[in-house]
């Protein structure tokens, strides 16, 4: 007869994997992490470039007014 406690006290399942398969799985996992890091770096670089464009100094304000009065004062 099957009871609720049978699932808690069932013997552990042991999986035997060759060393080569284990190393390949670890390598695949690291490659996925590396690709994710590269993607994130790309996103951050693009974001940095947009922020840098926003922070570029604008043309001198009032430059159009200087041409009207004929004075070129930077104060």
PDB file of N, H, CA, C and O in Angstrom:
ATOM      1  N   UNK A   1       0.844  -1.178   0.000  1.00  0.00           N
ATOM      2  CA  UNK A   1       0.000   0.000   0.000  1.00  0.00           C
ATOM      3  C   UNK A   1       0.891   1.244   0.000  1.00  0.00           C
ATOM      4  O   UNK A   1       1.929   1.274   0.660  1.00  0.00           O
ATOM      5  N   UNK A   2       0.479   2.253  -0.736  1.00  0.00           N
ATOM      6  H   UNK A   2      -0.365   2.228  -1.272  1.00  0.00           H
ATOM      7  CA  UNK A   2       1.236   3.499  -0.884  1.00  0.00           C
ATOM      8  C   UNK A   2       0.704   4.538   0.086  1.00  0.00           C
ATOM      9  O   UNK A   2      -0.505   4.756   0.169  1.00  0.00           O
ATOM     10  N   UNK A   3       1.600   5.177   0.817  1.00  0.00           N
ATOM     11  H   UNK A   3       2.582   5.001   0.750  1.00  0.00           H
ATOM     12  CA  UNK A   3       1.168   6.216   1.749  1.00  0.00           C
ATOM     13  C   UNK A   3       1.877   7.530   1.421  1.00  0.00           C
ATOM     14  O   UNK A   3       2.806   7.572   0.614  1.00  0.00           O
ATOM     15  N   UNK A   4       1.427   8.565   2.048  1.00  0.00           N
ATOM     16  H   UNK A   4       0.673   8.531   2.703  1.00  0.00           H
ATOM     17  CA  UNK A   4       1.980   9.900   1.835  1.00  0.00           C
ATOM     18  C   UNK A   4       3.451   9.974   2.224  1.00  0.00           C
ATOM     19  O   UNK A   4       4.212  10.707   1.593  1.00  0.00           O
ATOM     20  N   UNK A   5       3.865   9.242   3.237  1.00  0.00           N
ATOM     21  H   UNK A   5       3.247   8.646   3.750  1.00  0.00           H
ATOM     22  CA  UNK A   5       5.231   9.296   3.736  1.00  0.00           C
ATOM     23  C   UNK A   5       6.232   8.553   2.857  1.00  0.00           C
ATOM     24  O   UNK A   5       7.439   8.735   3.010  1.00  0.00           O
ATOM     25  N   UNK A   6       5.748   7.721   1.942  1.00  0.00           N
ATOM     26  H   UNK A   6       4.767   7.573   1.818  1.00  0.00           H
ATOM     27  CA  UNK A   6       6.646   6.997   1.046  1.00  0.00           C
ATOM     28  C   UNK A   6       7.461   7.936   0.173  1.00  0.00           C
ATOM     29  O   UNK A   6       8.615   7.646  -0.142  1.00  0.00           O
ATOM     30  N   UNK A   7       6.876   9.052  -0.219  1.00  0.00           N
ATOM     31  H   UNK A   7       5.938   9.288   0.037  1.00  0.00           H
ATOM     32  CA  UNK A   7       7.608   9.991  -1.072  1.00  0.00           C
ATOM     33  C   UNK A   7       8.712  10.711  -0.299  1.00  0.00           C
ATOM     34  O   UNK A   7       9.717  11.110  -0.889  1.00  0.00           O
ATOM     35  N   UNK A   8       8.541  10.879   0.996  1.00  0.00           N
ATOM     36  H   UNK A   8       7.725  10.555   1.475  1.00  0.00           H
ATOM     37  CA  UNK A   8       9.558  11.562   1.799  1.00  0.00           C
ATOM     38  C   UNK A   8      10.730  10.654   2.150  1.00  0.00           C
ATOM     39  O   UNK A   8      11.859  11.118   2.306  1.00  0.00           O
ATOM     40  N   UNK A   9      10.457   9.368   2.272  1.00  0.00           N
ATOM     41  H   UNK A   9       9.540   8.991   2.145  1.00  0.00           H
ATOM     42  CA  UNK A   9      11.484   8.436   2.700  1.00  0.00           C
ATOM     43  C   UNK A   9      11.962   7.531   1.573  1.00  0.00           C
ATOM     44  O   UNK A   9      12.592   6.502   1.818  1.00  0.00           O
ATOM     45  N   UNK A  10      11.663   7.915   0.351  1.00  0.00           N
ATOM     46  H   UNK A  10      11.151   8.751   0.152  1.00  0.00           H
ATOM     47  CA  UNK A  10      12.111   7.120  -0.796  1.00  0.00           C
ATOM     48  C   UNK A  10      13.619   7.247  -0.931  1.00  0.00           C
ATOM     49  O   UNK A  10      14.188   8.280  -0.579  1.00  0.00           O
ATOM     50  N   UNK A  11      14.267   6.217  -1.433  1.00  0.00           N
ATOM     51  H   UNK A  11      13.805   5.377  -1.719  1.00  0.00           H
ATOM     52  CA  UNK A  11      15.722   6.300  -1.598  1.00  0.00           C
ATOM     53  C   UNK A  11      16.098   7.361  -2.632  1.00  0.00           C
ATOM     54  O   UNK A  11      15.343   7.620  -3.570  1.00  0.00           O
ATOM     55  N   UNK A  12      17.240   7.955  -2.456  1.00  0.00           N
ATOM     56  H   UNK A  12      17.853   7.745  -1.695  1.00  0.00           H
ATOM     57  CA  UNK A  12      17.727   8.999  -3.364  1.00  0.00           C
ATOM     58  C   UNK A  12      18.021   8.409  -4.729  1.00  0.00           C
ATOM     59  O   UNK A  12      18.406   7.246  -4.847  1.00  0.00           O
ATOM     60  N   UNK A  13      17.839   9.210  -5.741  1.00  0.00           N
ATOM     61  H   UNK A  13      17.526  10.155  -5.644  1.00  0.00           H
ATOM     62  CA  UNK A  13      18.181   8.793  -7.095  1.00  0.00           C
ATOM     63  C   UNK A  13      19.599   9.236  -7.385  1.00  0.00           C
ATOM     64  O   UNK A  13      19.945  10.401  -7.187  1.00  0.00           O
ATOM     65  N   UNK A  14      20.415   8.316  -7.850  1.00  0.00           N
ATOM     66  H   UNK A  14      20.134   7.370  -8.011  1.00  0.00           H
ATOM     67  CA  UNK A  14      21.802   8.621  -8.162  1.00  0.00           C
ATOM     68  C   UNK A  14      21.976   8.541  -9.672  1.00  0.00           C
ATOM     69  O   UNK A  14      21.630   7.543 -10.304  1.00  0.00           O
ATOM     70  N   UNK A  15      22.515   9.604 -10.230  1.00  0.00           N
ATOM     71  H   UNK A  15      22.797  10.415  -9.717  1.00  0.00           H
ATOM     72  CA  UNK A  15      22.753   9.656 -11.666  1.00  0.00           C
ATOM     73  C   UNK A  15      24.258   9.648 -11.891  1.00  0.00           C
ATOM     74  O   UNK A  15      24.982  10.476 -11.339  1.00  0.00           O
ATOM     75  N   UNK A  16      24.714   8.720 -12.696  1.00  0.00           N
ATOM     76  H   UNK A  16      24.126   8.047 -13.145  1.00  0.00           H
ATOM     77  CA  UNK A  16      26.139   8.613 -12.995  1.00  0.00           C
ATOM     78  C   UNK A  16      26.392   9.275 -14.346  1.00  0.00           C
ATOM     79  O   UNK A  16      25.764   8.940 -15.351  1.00  0.00           O
ATOM     80  N   UNK A  17      27.337  10.232 -14.343  1.00  0.00           N
ATOM     81  H   UNK A  17      27.847  10.504 -13.527  1.00  0.00           H
ATOM     82  CA  UNK A  17      27.662  10.978 -15.556  1.00  0.00           C
ATOM     83  C   UNK A  17      29.161  10.884 -15.770  1.00  0.00           C
ATOM     84  O   UNK A  17      29.942  10.932 -14.819  1.00  0.00           O
ATOM     85  N   UNK A  18      29.549  10.752 -17.011  1.00  0.00           N
ATOM     86  H   UNK A  18      28.915  10.713 -17.783  1.00  0.00           H
ATOM     87  CA  UNK A  18      30.984  10.680 -17.293  1.00  0.00           C
ATOM     88  C   UNK A  18      31.626  12.042 -17.056  1.00  0.00           C
ATOM     89  O   UNK A  18      30.963  13.077 -17.121  1.00  0.00           O
ATOM     90  N   UNK A  19      32.888  12.022 -16.787  1.00  0.00           N
ATOM     91  H   UNK A  19      33.426  11.181 -16.734  1.00  0.00           H
ATOM     92  CA  UNK A  19      33.647  13.255 -16.531  1.00  0.00           C
ATOM     93  C   UNK A  19      33.600  14.189 -17.735  1.00  0.00           C
ATOM     94  O   UNK A  19      33.519  15.407 -17.575  1.00  0.00           O
ATOM     95  N   UNK A  20      33.649  13.624 -18.937  1.00  0.00           N
ATOM     96  H   UNK A  20      33.715  12.634 -19.066  1.00  0.00           H
ATOM     97  CA  UNK A  20      33.624  14.441 -20.150  1.00  0.00           C
ATOM     98  C   UNK A  20      32.289  15.167 -20.294  1.00  0.00           C
ATOM     99  O   UNK A  20      32.249  16.345 -20.647  1.00  0.00           O
ATOM    100  N   UNK A  21      31.205  14.457 -20.020  1.00  0.00           N
ATOM    101  H   UNK A  21      31.238  13.500 -19.733  1.00  0.00           H
ATOM    102  CA  UNK A  21      29.882  15.095 -20.118  1.00  0.00           C
ATOM    103  C   UNK A  21      29.718  16.173 -19.058  1.00  0.00           C
ATOM    104  O   UNK A  21      29.127  17.222 -19.315  1.00  0.00           O
ATOM    105  N   UNK A  22      30.231  15.918 -17.891  1.00  0.00           N
ATOM    106  H   UNK A  22      30.711  15.067 -17.682  1.00  0.00           H
ATOM    107  CA  UNK A  22      30.164  16.920 -16.824  1.00  0.00           C
ATOM    108  C   UNK A  22      30.953  18.170 -17.210  1.00  0.00           C
ATOM    109  O   UNK A  22      30.466  19.288 -17.043  1.00  0.00           O
ATOM    110  N   UNK A  23      32.155  17.986 -17.718  1.00  0.00           N
ATOM    111  H   UNK A  23      32.550  17.078 -17.853  1.00  0.00           H
ATOM    112  CA  UNK A  23      32.970  19.123 -18.148  1.00  0.00           C
ATOM    113  C   UNK A  23      32.303  19.879 -19.297  1.00  0.00           C
ATOM    114  O   UNK A  23      32.347  21.108 -19.338  1.00  0.00           O
ATOM    115  N   UNK A  24      31.685  19.146 -20.233  1.00  0.00           N
ATOM    116  H   UNK A  24      31.650  18.147 -20.199  1.00  0.00           H
ATOM    117  CA  UNK A  24      31.004  19.797 -21.349  1.00  0.00           C
ATOM    118  C   UNK A  24      29.801  20.598 -20.859  1.00  0.00           C
ATOM    119  O   UNK A  24      29.545  21.698 -21.349  1.00  0.00           O
ATOM    120  N   UNK A  25      29.071  20.057 -19.906  1.00  0.00           N
ATOM    121  H   UNK A  25      29.279  19.163 -19.508  1.00  0.00           H
ATOM    122  CA  UNK A  25      27.925  20.774 -19.346  1.00  0.00           C
ATOM    123  C   UNK A  25      28.383  22.036 -18.628  1.00  0.00           C
ATOM    124  O   UNK A  25      27.752  23.085 -18.756  1.00  0.00           O
ATOM    125  N   UNK A  26      29.471  21.945 -17.877  1.00  0.00           N
ATOM    126  H   UNK A  26      29.983  21.092 -17.772  1.00  0.00           H
ATOM    127  CA  UNK A  26      30.005  23.128 -17.199  1.00  0.00           C
ATOM    128  C   UNK A  26      30.476  24.161 -18.211  1.00  0.00           C
ATOM    129  O   UNK A  26      30.257  25.359 -18.031  1.00  0.00           O
ATOM    130  N   UNK A  27      31.117  23.701 -19.267  1.00  0.00           N
ATOM    131  H   UNK A  27      31.295  22.728 -19.413  1.00  0.00           H
ATOM    132  CA  UNK A  27      31.588  24.614 -20.320  1.00  0.00           C
ATOM    133  C   UNK A  27      30.406  25.301 -21.009  1.00  0.00           C
ATOM    134  O   UNK A  27      30.452  26.504 -21.268  1.00  0.00           O
ATOM    135  N   UNK A  28      29.353  24.540 -21.304  1.00  0.00           N
ATOM    136  H   UNK A  28      29.316  23.563 -21.093  1.00  0.00           H
ATOM    137  CA  UNK A  28      28.167  25.121 -21.936  1.00  0.00           C
ATOM    138  C   UNK A  28      27.520  26.178 -21.036  1.00  0.00           C
ATOM    139  O   UNK A  28      27.085  27.227 -21.509  1.00  0.00           O
ATOM    140  N   UNK A  29      27.463  25.887 -19.739  1.00  0.00           N
ATOM    141  H   UNK A  29      27.817  25.034 -19.355  1.00  0.00           H
ATOM    142  CA  UNK A  29      26.884  26.838 -18.795  1.00  0.00           C
ATOM    143  C   UNK A  29      27.711  28.116 -18.740  1.00  0.00           C
ATOM    144  O   UNK A  29      27.159  29.215 -18.690  1.00  0.00           O
ATOM    145  N   UNK A  30      29.032  27.975 -18.749  1.00  0.00           N
ATOM    146  H   UNK A  30      29.481  27.082 -18.789  1.00  0.00           H
ATOM    147  CA  UNK A  30      29.898  29.152 -18.722  1.00  0.00           C
ATOM    148  C   UNK A  30      29.786  29.953 -20.009  1.00  0.00           C
ATOM    149  O   UNK A  30      29.846  31.182 -19.982  1.00  0.00           O
ATOM    150  N   UNK A  31      29.624  29.272 -21.129  1.00  0.00           N
ATOM    151  H   UNK A  31      29.575  28.273 -21.151  1.00  0.00           H
ATOM    152  CA  UNK A  31      29.455  29.973 -22.413  1.00  0.00           C
ATOM    153  C   UNK A  31      28.159  30.772 -22.420  1.00  0.00           C
ATOM    154  O   UNK A  31      28.116  31.886 -22.941  1.00  0.00           O
ATOM    155  N   UNK A  32      27.104  30.209 -21.843  1.00  0.00           N
ATOM    156  H   UNK A  32      27.138  29.304 -21.419  1.00  0.00           H
ATOM    157  CA  UNK A  32      25.829  30.932 -21.760  1.00  0.00           C
ATOM    158  C   UNK A  32      25.961  32.163 -20.867  1.00  0.00           C
ATOM    159  O   UNK A  32      25.441  33.232 -21.188  1.00  0.00           O
ATOM    160  N   UNK A  33      26.663  32.004 -19.741  1.00  0.00           N
ATOM    161  H   UNK A  33      27.085  31.136 -19.480  1.00  0.00           H
ATOM    162  CA  UNK A  33      26.880  33.151 -18.850  1.00  0.00           C
ATOM    163  C   UNK A  33      27.717  34.219 -19.528  1.00  0.00           C
ATOM    164  O   UNK A  33      27.450  35.411 -19.370  1.00  0.00           O
ATOM    165  N   UNK A  34      28.724  33.807 -20.279  1.00  0.00           N
ATOM    166  H   UNK A  34      28.941  32.839 -20.408  1.00  0.00           H
ATOM    167  CA  UNK A  34      29.575  34.741 -20.995  1.00  0.00           C
ATOM    168  C   UNK A  34      28.767  35.518 -22.042  1.00  0.00           C
ATOM    169  O   UNK A  34      28.930  36.730 -22.185  1.00  0.00           O
ATOM    170  N   UNK A  35      27.906  34.820 -22.761  1.00  0.00           N
ATOM    171  H   UNK A  35      27.774  33.835 -22.645  1.00  0.00           H
ATOM    172  CA  UNK A  35      27.060  35.479 -23.758  1.00  0.00           C
ATOM    173  C   UNK A  35      26.113  36.475 -23.087  1.00  0.00           C
ATOM    174  O   UNK A  35      25.881  37.564 -23.612  1.00  0.00           O
ATOM    175  N   UNK A  36      25.571  36.106 -21.934  1.00  0.00           N
ATOM    176  H   UNK A  36      25.759  35.221 -21.507  1.00  0.00           H
ATOM    177  CA  UNK A  36      24.683  37.008 -21.203  1.00  0.00           C
ATOM    178  C   UNK A  36      25.434  38.251 -20.733  1.00  0.00           C
ATOM    179  O   UNK A  36      24.900  39.358 -20.796  1.00  0.00           O
ATOM    180  N   UNK A  37      26.653  38.079 -20.268  1.00  0.00           N
ATOM    181  H   UNK A  37      27.087  37.179 -20.217  1.00  0.00           H
ATOM    182  CA  UNK A  37      27.466  39.223 -19.827  1.00  0.00           C
ATOM    183  C   UNK A  37      27.791  40.122 -21.024  1.00  0.00           C
ATOM    184  O   UNK A  37      27.727  41.347 -20.913  1.00  0.00           O
ATOM    185  N   UNK A  38      28.136  39.522 -22.162  1.00  0.00           N
ATOM    186  H   UNK A  38      28.188  38.528 -22.252  1.00  0.00           H
ATOM    187  CA  UNK A  38      28.431  40.311 -23.361  1.00  0.00           C
ATOM    188  C   UNK A  38      27.211  41.110 -23.802  1.00  0.00           C
ATOM    189  O   UNK A  38      27.339  42.272 -24.188  1.00  0.00           O
ATOM    190  N   UNK A  39      26.036  40.503 -23.750  1.00  0.00           N
ATOM    191  H   UNK A  39      25.932  39.559 -23.437  1.00  0.00           H
ATOM    192  CA  UNK A  39      24.808  41.209 -24.117  1.00  0.00           C
ATOM    193  C   UNK A  39      24.553  42.379 -23.174  1.00  0.00           C
ATOM    194  O   UNK A  39      24.160  43.462 -23.606  1.00  0.00           O
ATOM    195  N   UNK A  40      24.777  42.153 -21.899  1.00  0.00           N
ATOM    196  H   UNK A  40      25.096  41.272 -21.548  1.00  0.00           H
ATOM    197  CA  UNK A  40      24.553  43.222 -20.910  1.00  0.00           C
ATOM    198  C   UNK A  40      25.547  44.363 -21.108  1.00  0.00           C
ATOM    199  O   UNK A  40      25.187  45.534 -20.990  1.00  0.00           O
ATOM    200  N   UNK A  41      26.796  44.019 -21.408  1.00  0.00           N
ATOM    201  H   UNK A  41      27.088  43.068 -21.503  1.00  0.00           H
ATOM    202  CA  UNK A  41      27.809  45.049 -21.667  1.00  0.00           C
ATOM    203  C   UNK A  41      27.403  45.880 -22.882  1.00  0.00           C
ATOM    204  O   UNK A  41      27.542  47.103 -22.874  1.00  0.00           O
ATOM    205  N   UNK A  42      26.910  45.227 -23.909  1.00  0.00           N
ATOM    206  H   UNK A  42      26.797  44.233 -23.915  1.00  0.00           H
ATOM    207  CA  UNK A  42      26.466  45.932 -25.112  1.00  0.00           C
ATOM    208  C   UNK A  42      25.329  46.899 -24.779  1.00  0.00           C
ATOM    209  O   UNK A  42      25.340  48.050 -25.216  1.00  0.00           O
ATOM    210  N   UNK A  43      24.344  46.424 -24.000  1.00  0.00           N
ATOM    211  H   UNK A  43      24.335  45.490 -23.645  1.00  0.00           H
ATOM    212  CA  UNK A  43      23.232  47.285 -23.599  1.00  0.00           C
ATOM    213  C   UNK A  43      23.727  48.484 -22.796  1.00  0.00           C
ATOM    214  O   UNK A  43      23.284  49.611 -23.021  1.00  0.00           O
ATOM    215  N   UNK A  44      24.639  48.244 -21.866  1.00  0.00           N
ATOM    216  H   UNK A  44      24.999  47.328 -21.683  1.00  0.00           H
ATOM    217  CA  UNK A  44      25.147  49.335 -21.038  1.00  0.00           C
ATOM    218  C   UNK A  44      25.959  50.330 -21.855  1.00  0.00           C
ATOM    219  O   UNK A  44      25.898  51.530 -21.587  1.00  0.00           O
ATOM    220  N   UNK A  45      26.720  49.865 -22.846  1.00  0.00           N
ATOM    221  H   UNK A  45      26.770  48.890 -23.063  1.00  0.00           H
ATOM    222  CA  UNK A  45      27.467  50.783 -23.705  1.00  0.00           C
ATOM    223  C   UNK A  45      26.523  51.668 -24.515  1.00  0.00           C
ATOM    224  O   UNK A  45      26.750  52.870 -24.652  1.00  0.00           O
ATOM    225  N   UNK A  46      25.460  51.060 -25.051  1.00  0.00           N
ATOM    226  H   UNK A  46      25.276  50.084 -24.940  1.00  0.00           H
ATOM    227  CA  UNK A  46      24.485  51.846 -25.811  1.00  0.00           C
ATOM    228  C   UNK A  46      23.816  52.881 -24.908  1.00  0.00           C
ATOM    229  O   UNK A  46      23.619  54.028 -25.309  1.00  0.00           O
ATOM    230  N   UNK A  47      23.471  52.473 -23.698  1.00  0.00           N
ATOM    231  H   UNK A  47      23.631  51.541 -23.372  1.00  0.00           H
ATOM    232  CA  UNK A  47      22.855  53.400 -22.756  1.00  0.00           C
ATOM    233  C   UNK A  47      23.815  54.526 -22.393  1.00  0.00           C
ATOM    234  O   UNK A  47      23.408  55.683 -22.284  1.00  0.00           O
ATOM    235  N   UNK A  48      25.093  54.189 -22.205  1.00  0.00           N
ATOM    236  H   UNK A  48      25.424  53.250 -22.293  1.00  0.00           H
ATOM    237  CA  UNK A  48      26.097  55.201 -21.885  1.00  0.00           C
ATOM    238  C   UNK A  48      26.232  56.205 -23.021  1.00  0.00           C
ATOM    239  O   UNK A  48      26.363  57.406 -22.782  1.00  0.00           O
ATOM    240  N   UNK A  49      26.200  55.715 -24.259  1.00  0.00           N
ATOM    241  H   UNK A  49      26.093  54.740 -24.453  1.00  0.00           H
ATOM    242  CA  UNK A  49      26.320  56.610 -25.404  1.00  0.00           C
ATOM    243  C   UNK A  49      25.138  57.565 -25.484  1.00  0.00           C
ATOM    244  O   UNK A  49      25.320  58.740 -25.804  1.00  0.00           O
ATOM    245  N   UNK A  50      23.938  57.091 -25.202  1.00  0.00           N
ATOM    246  H   UNK A  50      23.790  56.136 -24.942  1.00  0.00           H
ATOM    247  CA  UNK A  50      22.778  57.979 -25.240  1.00  0.00           C
ATOM    248  C   UNK A  50      22.880  59.033 -24.134  1.00  0.00           C
ATOM    249  O   UNK A  50      22.536  60.195 -24.348  1.00  0.00           O
ATOM    250  N   UNK A  51      23.354  58.625 -22.946  1.00  0.00           N
ATOM    251  H   UNK A  51      23.633  57.681 -22.772  1.00  0.00           H
ATOM    252  CA  UNK A  51      23.525  59.603 -21.871  1.00  0.00           C
ATOM    253  C   UNK A  51      24.605  60.624 -22.222  1.00  0.00           C
ATOM    254  O   UNK A  51      24.458  61.811 -21.930  1.00  0.00           O
ATOM    255  N   UNK A  52      25.684  60.165 -22.843  1.00  0.00           N
ATOM    256  H   UNK A  52      25.803  59.201 -23.080  1.00  0.00           H
ATOM    257  CA  UNK A  52      26.760  61.082 -23.211  1.00  0.00           C
ATOM    258  C   UNK A  52      26.277  62.085 -24.243  1.00  0.00           C
ATOM    259  O   UNK A  52      26.661  63.254 -24.199  1.00  0.00           O
ATOM    260  N   UNK A  53      25.440  61.642 -25.169  1.00  0.00           N
ATOM    261  H   UNK A  53      25.128  60.693 -25.204  1.00  0.00           H
ATOM    262  CA  UNK A  53      24.888  62.574 -26.171  1.00  0.00           C
ATOM    263  C   UNK A  53      24.009  63.621 -25.511  1.00  0.00           C
ATOM    264  O   UNK A  53      24.017  64.786 -25.908  1.00  0.00           O
ATOM    265  N   UNK A  54      23.246  63.205 -24.500  1.00  0.00           N
ATOM    266  H   UNK A  54      23.240  62.259 -24.177  1.00  0.00           H
ATOM    267  CA  UNK A  54      22.394  64.156 -23.785  1.00  0.00           C
ATOM    268  C   UNK A  54      23.222  65.159 -22.998  1.00  0.00           C
ATOM    269  O   UNK A  54      22.802  66.302 -22.815  1.00  0.00           O
ATOM    270  N   UNK A  55      24.390  64.745 -22.532  1.00  0.00           N
ATOM    271  H   UNK A  55      24.731  63.817 -22.681  1.00  0.00           H
ATOM    272  CA  UNK A  55      25.210  65.623 -21.709  1.00  0.00           C
ATOM    273  C   UNK A  55      26.183  66.480 -22.509  1.00  0.00           C
ATOM    274  O   UNK A  55      26.839  67.352 -21.939  1.00  0.00           O
ATOM    275  N   UNK A  56      26.289  66.255 -23.810  1.00  0.00           N
ATOM    276  H   UNK A  56      25.756  65.547 -24.274  1.00  0.00           H
ATOM    277  CA  UNK A  56      27.178  67.088 -24.614  1.00  0.00           C
ATOM    278  C   UNK A  56      26.782  68.547 -24.437  1.00  0.00           C
ATOM    279  O   UNK A  56      25.595  68.871 -24.425  1.00  0.00           O
ATOM    280  N   UNK A  57      27.757  69.418 -24.301  1.00  0.00           N
ATOM    281  H   UNK A  57      28.722  69.155 -24.311  1.00  0.00           H
ATOM    282  CA  UNK A  57      27.406  70.829 -24.104  1.00  0.00           C
ATOM    283  C   UNK A  57      26.659  71.374 -25.321  1.00  0.00           C
ATOM    284  O   UNK A  57      27.061  71.177 -26.468  1.00  0.00           O
ATOM    285  N   UNK A  58      25.582  72.051 -25.033  1.00  0.00           N
ATOM    286  H   UNK A  58      25.255  72.210 -24.102  1.00  0.00           H
ATOM    287  CA  UNK A  58      24.790  72.656 -26.107  1.00  0.00           C
ATOM    288  C   UNK A  58      25.523  73.888 -26.631  1.00  0.00           C
ATOM    289  O   UNK A  58      26.446  74.396 -25.994  1.00  0.00           O
ATOM    290  N   UNK A  59      25.102  74.350 -27.784  1.00  0.00           N
ATOM    291  H   UNK A  59      24.353  73.937 -28.301  1.00  0.00           H
ATOM    292  CA  UNK A  59      25.679  75.585 -28.317  1.00  0.00           C
ATOM    293  C   UNK A  59      25.445  76.713 -27.324  1.00  0.00           C
ATOM    294  O   UNK A  59      24.535  76.654 -26.497  1.00  0.00           O
ATOM    295  N   UNK A  60      26.265  77.722 -27.415  1.00  0.00           N
ATOM    296  H   UNK A  60      27.004  77.770 -28.086  1.00  0.00           H
ATOM    297  CA  UNK A  60      26.189  78.837 -26.476  1.00  0.00           C
ATOM    298  C   UNK A  60      24.809  79.481 -26.563  1.00  0.00           C
ATOM    299  O   UNK A  60      24.381  79.925 -27.628  1.00  0.00           O
ATOM    300  N   UNK A  61      24.129  79.524 -25.434  1.00  0.00           N
ATOM    301  H   UNK A  61      24.476  79.164 -24.569  1.00  0.00           H
ATOM    302  CA  UNK A  61      22.807  80.145 -25.434  1.00  0.00           C
ATOM    303  C   UNK A  61      22.968  81.653 -25.575  1.00  0.00           C
ATOM    304  O   UNK A  61      23.902  82.237 -25.025  1.00  0.00           O
ATOM    305  N   UNK A  62      22.082  82.266 -26.291  1.00  0.00           N
ATOM    306  H   UNK A  62      21.323  81.792 -26.737  1.00  0.00           H
ATOM    307  CA  UNK A  62      22.146  83.702 -26.532  1.00  0.00           C
ATOM    308  C   UNK A  62      23.017  84.056 -27.720  1.00  0.00           C
ATOM    309  O   UNK A  62      23.224  85.240 -27.985  1.00  0.00           O
ATOM    310  N   UNK A  63      23.529  83.092 -28.438  1.00  0.00           N
ATOM    311  H   UNK A  63      23.361  82.130 -28.223  1.00  0.00           H
ATOM    312  CA  UNK A  63      24.392  83.362 -29.578  1.00  0.00           C
ATOM    313  C   UNK A  63      23.627  84.113 -30.670  1.00  0.00           C
ATOM    314  O   UNK A  63      24.176  84.978 -31.353  1.00  0.00           O
ATOM    315  N   UNK A  64      22.359  83.764 -30.815  1.00  0.00           N
ATOM    316  H   UNK A  64      21.913  83.061 -30.260  1.00  0.00           H
ATOM    317  CA  UNK A  64      21.552  84.448 -31.813  1.00  0.00           C
ATOM    318  C   UNK A  64      21.310  85.906 -31.425  1.00  0.00           C
ATOM    319  O   UNK A  64      21.140  86.750 -32.304  1.00  0.00           O
ATOM    320  N   UNK A  65      21.292  86.217 -30.138  1.00  0.00           N
ATOM    321  H   UNK A  65      21.431  85.532 -29.424  1.00  0.00           H
ATOM    322  CA  UNK A  65      21.084  87.593 -29.689  1.00  0.00           C
ATOM    323  C   UNK A  65      22.348  88.427 -29.898  1.00  0.00           C
ATOM    324  O   UNK A  65      22.256  89.630 -30.139  1.00  0.00           O
ATOM    325  N   UNK A  66      23.534  87.801 -29.808  1.00  0.00           N
ATOM    326  H   UNK A  66      23.608  86.823 -29.613  1.00  0.00           H
ATOM    327  CA  UNK A  66      24.773  88.533 -30.037  1.00  0.00           C
ATOM    328  C   UNK A  66      24.837  89.068 -31.458  1.00  0.00           C
ATOM    329  O   UNK A  66      25.367  90.154 -31.689  1.00  0.00           O
ATOM    330  N   UNK A  67      24.313  88.333 -32.388  1.00  0.00           N
ATOM    331  H   UNK A  67      23.881  87.450 -32.200  1.00  0.00           H
ATOM    332  CA  UNK A  67      24.356  88.800 -33.772  1.00  0.00           C
ATOM    333  C   UNK A  67      23.441  90.009 -33.972  1.00  0.00           C
ATOM    334  O   UNK A  67      23.675  90.827 -34.861  1.00  0.00           O
ATOM    335  N   UNK A  68      22.419  90.118 -33.159  1.00  0.00           N
ATOM    336  H   UNK A  68      22.229  89.454 -32.436  1.00  0.00           H
ATOM    337  CA  UNK A  68      21.505  91.253 -33.301  1.00  0.00           C
ATOM    338  C   UNK A  68      22.129  92.553 -32.801  1.00  0.00           C
ATOM    339  O   UNK A  68      21.945  93.598 -33.425  1.00  0.00           O
ATOM    340  N   UNK A  69      22.849  92.512 -31.708  1.00  0.00           N
ATOM    341  H   UNK A  69      22.999  91.663 -31.200  1.00  0.00           H
ATOM    342  CA  UNK A  69      23.384  93.754 -31.155  1.00  0.00           C
ATOM    343  C   UNK A  69      24.825  94.010 -31.613  1.00  0.00           C
ATOM    344  O   UNK A  69      25.395  95.054 -31.297  1.00  0.00           O
ATOM    345  N   UNK A  70      25.412  93.074 -32.348  1.00  0.00           N
ATOM    346  H   UNK A  70      24.949  92.226 -32.605  1.00  0.00           H
ATOM    347  CA  UNK A  70      26.737  93.304 -32.893  1.00  0.00           C
ATOM    348  C   UNK A  70      27.848  93.159 -31.882  1.00  0.00           C
ATOM    349  O   UNK A  70      28.994  93.478 -32.196  1.00  0.00           O
ATOM    350  N   UNK A  71      27.562  92.696 -30.690  1.00  0.00           N
ATOM    351  H   UNK A  71      26.630  92.437 -30.435  1.00  0.00           H
ATOM    352  CA  UNK A  71      28.555  92.541 -29.641  1.00  0.00           C
ATOM    353  C   UNK A  71      28.841  91.058 -29.465  1.00  0.00           C
ATOM    354  O   UNK A  71      27.934  90.226 -29.473  1.00  0.00           O
ATOM    355  N   UNK A  72      30.130  90.743 -29.305  1.00  0.00           N
ATOM    356  H   UNK A  72      30.867  91.419 -29.299  1.00  0.00           H
ATOM    357  CA  UNK A  72      30.514  89.355 -29.086  1.00  0.00           C
ATOM    358  C   UNK A  72      31.115  89.235 -27.693  1.00  0.00           C
ATOM    359  O   UNK A  72      32.334  89.190 -27.532  1.00  0.00           O
ATOM    360  N   UNK A  73      30.244  89.185 -26.687  1.00  0.00           N
ATOM    361  H   UNK A  73      29.254  89.222 -26.818  1.00  0.00           H
ATOM    362  CA  UNK A  73      30.692  89.130 -25.296  1.00  0.00           C
ATOM    363  C   UNK A  73      30.361  87.753 -24.728  1.00  0.00           C
ATOM    364  O   UNK A  73      29.225  87.289 -24.830  1.00  0.00           O
ATOM    365  N   UNK A  74      31.358  87.104 -24.130  1.00  0.00           N
ATOM    366  H   UNK A  74      32.280  87.481 -24.047  1.00  0.00           H
ATOM    367  CA  UNK A  74      31.157  85.770 -23.575  1.00  0.00           C
ATOM    368  C   UNK A  74      30.899  85.795 -22.071  1.00  0.00           C
ATOM    369  O   UNK A  74      30.879  84.732 -21.450  1.00  0.00           O
ATOM    370  N   UNK A  75      30.704  86.946 -21.470  1.00  0.00           N
ATOM    371  H   UNK A  75      30.721  87.809 -21.974  1.00  0.00           H
ATOM    372  CA  UNK A  75      30.526  87.034 -20.029  1.00  0.00           C
ATOM    373  C   UNK A  75      29.123  86.690 -19.644  1.00  0.00           C
ATOM    374  O   UNK A  75      28.785  86.711 -18.460  1.00  0.00           O
TER     375      UNK A  75
END
